[in-house]
């Protein structure tokens, strides 16, 4: 029996896809954005408490969260019960900050990563923790789903919009460093920088669709519509993959969605406003807006 603990969207996508390939029984402990993701991919789910799931399980797998301690509480509890714990890292950034509980480091027994970039980062930061390279089942499923959607829909037609993937930059900076402008900008600065330099992309699409991060309020970017008018709109009514495939190109900062867009063959541009050395998406296909002339 596996205890599965997730809160944030990124790790929920990976672990739910991985879980569908397993033959072992599991108990789910879910909060936040992960609930919608598991409900979409695994029907008739039942959610348990951390205590209940661990009491009936042989080992634990968790994601990581930026604003929730759910996974870290589960890891700490698993150590008390002498139950093996594994965490699947879903990104390439902020690894040390993901494992801080009550101002102390709280690491699982193993770290799983889905690519060589993440493996090298994790080995360097956590030299005393076992790091395992495990295929990213979510990326694999995205490739397969994209092929099916392309056959079903006419995505080869000329796209009408550029997709911008939003990120809660200020909240993350404030959580990790106590300063919303720690990096010198926030998500609103990045959007204005992108709009100011939109012409550099030489895109044929004349509209921009802003897709919110799962943790963001629905009205957070209403100012974008007020400031830029009919040129922009708020997306999210379709799945991430559908909006990526419908778009001409995808823009963002350190969103996992940029990696998804690259995987399915889209042109992808980082819109970091100050210094692209802070970009944590490792794919070589990624373009950088501040380097486009």
N, C-alpha and C positions, 0 to 999 in steps of 0.2 A: 504493500500500500504506500502511495506517495502523498505527502502533504504538499499542496501547491499554494503558494502565497504570493499574491500580486496586488499592486495598487495602480501603478502608472501604465500608460498605454503602450509604450515601447516594449517593455519586457512582457506585457500581457500578450502582445501579438506573437512574439517569439515562442513563449512557453505554451500558449494554447495551440499553436501549430505543431510544436514538438509533441505535445500531449496526444494529439490525434493520431500520431504514428506509434504510440506505445500500446502494449498489451496489458500493462499493469493497471490495477485499480487505483483510484485517487480520490482525495477529499479536497475540496476547494475552499480557500480562505481569500475572499475578494472584497476589495473596497475601491472607491473612486472610479476612474475611467475603465479599469479592467473589467468591471461588471458588464458593461455594454459589449466589450470585445468578446468575452467568453460566451455571453448570451447569443451573440451573432454566429459564433463558430461551433459551439457545443450546445445542443438543445437541452431544455429541461434541467438546467444546472441547479444544484443545491449548494448553498453557501454555509460553511461551518465557522466556528470560532477557532482561533489558533490552538487553544487548549484541547478542544475536541479532536481536531485534525491530527495533532501531534500524538495524542494519546493512542490513536488507532493506526499510526503509520510507522513504516520501517525507516523512511528517510524523507528529507525535506528538500524541495526546490523552490527558490524564490526569484523574484525579479529585484530591481532596485528602484527606489523612489527619490524624488527631489524634495517633496514637501510632506511625505508621510513616513512614519517610523514603523509601519506595519511589518515590513519584511525583517527589519532589524530586531524587533521584538520577538519574531518567530525564531530567528537565528539564536538569540540569547536563550530562549526557552528550550530550543533543541539541544543546546550544550548542557543545560541543567539535566535533561533527560537522557543524555548520551546518545542522541540520534544524529546520524550523519546529515550535514547540511551542504547544499550546493546553491550557488547563485549564478544565474545567467546574466552576464553583462550585455546590455542591449545597445551600447553606444561606445564612443571613443573619448569621452570627456568626463572630467570631474570624478574620477575613480576614488580618490581618497575621501572626498566629501560624502560619497554614497554610503560609507560604512562608519559613520560617526553617530554614536548613541550616548546621550548623557555625557558628552565631551570626551568619550572614550571610543577607541577603535573596536568595532564589532564585526569580525570577519567570519565567513563560513569556512567549512573544511576544504571546500573546493570552489574554484571560480571557473565557469564555462564561458568560452568566447566563440564567436562564429567566424572569425577570420584572422589572418596572420597579423594584421595591423593591431587589432585588439589584444592578441596574444602577447606581442612584444611589449605593449604598454603595460599590461597587467603584470607580466613577469618582472618588469623593471620596478614598478611601484610596490608590488607585494612579493618580494623574493622568497619569503618563507611560506607562502601559500601555494598549494598545488593548483596549476592552471591547465585546463583541458581544452583542446580545440575540438569543438562539437559543431557539426553542421548546423547552420542557421535555417531551421525548417520554415521560418516565415519568409525569408528571401526566396527559398525554393518554391514555396507555394505562390508567391507573388509572380514569379516568372511563368508558372503554369497558368495562373488565373489571367495574366495579361494576354497570353496566347489565345485563350478561349474568348476573352472579351473582344480582342481584335478581329476574330473570325465572326463573332456575332454582330458587332457594330462597325460602322464605317468610320473608324478613327483616322483613316488615310485622308479624309476630306480636310480641307483647309480649316485650321482651328481659329476660333474667334477670340481667344483670350490667353493671357499670360497668367499662370498660377503662382501666387505668392504664399508661401507657407510661414505663418507667424510663429513666434516663440516667446515665452514669458521671460525675457532677458532680465528685466528689473527685479522680478521676484527671485530669480535664481541668484543674482548678484547680491541681493540683500540677505538671502538665506546663508550663502557661503561666506560672504565678506562683510556683511553689515552695511553695505553701501549700494544703493540701486544703480549708481553710475560708476561702479568700480572699474568697468572696462572703458569708461569715457563716453558711453552712449547707452541708450535703452532701445526697446523694440520700436518705439515711435520715431526716434532719431533714425533708425535703420530704414524705416519705411520712407521717410522724407528724403533720405539719401538716395534710395532706389528710384523714387519718382523723379528726382532732380536729374538722375543719370539714365533715365529710361531710354533715351535716344541712342545710347551707346550699344544697345542690344540689337539694333537693326531688325527688330521683329516686325512681321507683317500684321500680327494681331494688334488691335487698337484698344482692347479692354483688358482690365486686370481684375482677377478674382482673388480675394484674400480669404484664405482658409485658416480658421483659428486653431490653435493648439487645443487638445482636449481639456486642458486644465483652465482655459481662459473663459471669462464671462462673455456671454453672447453679444453684449453691447459695448465691449471694450474698444472696438475699432469703428464705432459710429462716426467718430471725428474724421475718419478717412473719407467717408462718403460726403460729409459736409464740406470738407476742404477740396476734394478733387472731383466731385459731382458725378455725372453719368459715366465717366471713364472707368469707375470702379464699382465693385459689388462684393458682398460677403457670400462665400460659398459654404460648403459643408453639408449640403442637402444630399449629395451623393457620397459614395465611398472615396477614400483617398485615391485608390487606384483608378477609379473612373475619372476623377477630376484630373489626375496626372495624364492619363491617356488622351483626354479631350483637349488638353492644353497644347499650345505651340512650344512653350518652354516653361521650366519651373525655376523659381527664385526663392531664396530663403537665406538663413544664416547657418545654424548648426542643427537644423531639424533633421531627424531620421528620415523624414519624407524625401529629402534631397537624395539620400542613398537609394531609396526605393525608385525614384525617378530615373536615376542613372542605370539601375538594374534593368529597367524596362526600355532603355534606349532613348530617353528624352535628353534634350539639351538642358543642362542644369548650371545655374549661376549663383555664386555666393554673393550676398549683398552686404557683407560686413562693412560698416561705415568708416572705420578708422584704419585698422591694420589687419589684413587677411592672414597674418601669421597666427591669429587667434582662431582661425577656422579649424575645426576638429574633424571634418568629413575627409577621410583619407584618399578617396578615389581620384585617380589622376585625370579622369574625364571632367572633373569639376572645374568650371571657369570662375574667374574672380572679377567682379564688376570694377574694382578699383585698378585692375590691370588692363581693362579693355579701353582702347583709345578711340 
